[in-house]
Amino acid sequence: MNEIRTRFAPSPTGFMHIGNLRTALYAYLFAKKNNGKFILRIEDTDRERLIENAVDTIYNTLKLAGLQHDEGPDNGGDCGPYIQSERKAIYAEYAKKLIDSGDAYYCFCTKERLESLTDESGNRRYDKHCLHLSKAEIEEKLASGVPYVIRQNVPTEGVSAYNDLVFGEISVENRELHDNVLIKSDGYPTYNFANVVDDHLMRISHVIRGMEYLSSTPNYNLLYRAFGWEIPQYIHLPHIMRDKQHKLSKRYGDANFEDFLEKGFLPEAIINYVALLGWNPKNDREKFTLTELAEAFDVAGISKSAAVFDEVKLRWLNSQYIQEMPTEEFQKHALPYFENLPANIDKELLIKLLQPRISVFSDIPEKLAFITAFEDYDINLLEDKNSKTTLELAKTVLPEVIALSENAAVWENDALFEAYNALTEKLGVKRKQLLWLVRIALTGQASTPCGATEACVLLGKDEALRRLKYSLQRIS
Ligand code: GLU
């Protein structure tokens, strides 16, 4: 069997759409699973949409995601150049071959004429007008520099069919196909041409890409046939949606890999989650490293139906990665969020408290809000229906807690816990009630990443006492 070769062929748009990341991932996994090669090709022939540094974004993203390509613009290979704008002469040469064989033709039609071909519903089909120009007419127009494009000459009869490894048999009436532009008036190829020439010359065995290309693939297959080239296997991937009706979108911050990195998700977790968007490992397993994915990946598990992106699930997966992280690594990620905390805060304890309690790193500021913002809290929080804790109870319990705390010889979690526990017996209140009051009086928040005594230790004795007194004063 020939070597398995897949490619990722992004257009440099400046960001990495989640759908494109999944395409890259599946192409990578399929190659790795089959001992093949994963190739990176930059598709930058749309010269009007070029964005500075966008190619660097592609390299950086693939690196972060761990998808190392075997061949590409930056690491070479025997099928280069791997940047389409550097392959202009190659496309021109192959377009000329198609013209000679009658599978393509020069088209000199003006914009106005093309626009006049648009029907009431806004659809436009080129009418092969220029196919019928005489050789002399063509020569003359070329010689006098009339702008032109080169179009594919698709048959007007018959059916084109192919087998997609995910979507099965796809069949199209040839009269539905368009005479696609292959070479534009600026001399650059369109995707519709370059993908065929490059996939062939780069010996791509399996073309993996989004399903938006399903319906134009018959056009491409006609080109392969015209050249007498072997047609690759196709693996088209279903769309990724936010819900049944809506695509992922930049507006909701769920379109791009970068959006999720910014929200504090880990690249490994994103990759793991994206792998499951449209691919089912056929068991209940959800957590996979990249290497494990490459072992488990199987085209038979790719679904035809749209995948729905579930950020809640991604959060869960991310929390799994966070919890399994070595403490030092967690600390590295968490420390930048500690910058504005008072110097005396016990950071080590904070790390211990946070690691099991956050799903993404950007949860940290909210969890720590009680440390920096305390004074204005709603005093009614001291009341708790569940444990029948009231403000009246607070008025008797808090002075006792303060007295005991002031005299505490060791300011440490277990000792404080024991002391407060003993106090509940003395006062005849429930432990739940006392700990609730202390925690709220110290933090001013219903939900905190720490219990009452942990809050004491975190804040330190002076600050803890100051807060207890402040809270008492507010209810007195
Ligand atoms: N440049 C195309 C895109 O970004 C690539 C499609 C393909 O994978 O063939 O959509």
Boltz pocket constraint, residues with backbone or C-beta under 6 A from the ligand:
constraints:
  - pocket:
      binder: B
      contacts: [[A, 7], [A, 8], [A, 9], [A, 10], [A, 11], [A, 43], [A, 191], [A, 195], [A, 208], [A, 209], [A, 210]]
      max_distance: 6.0
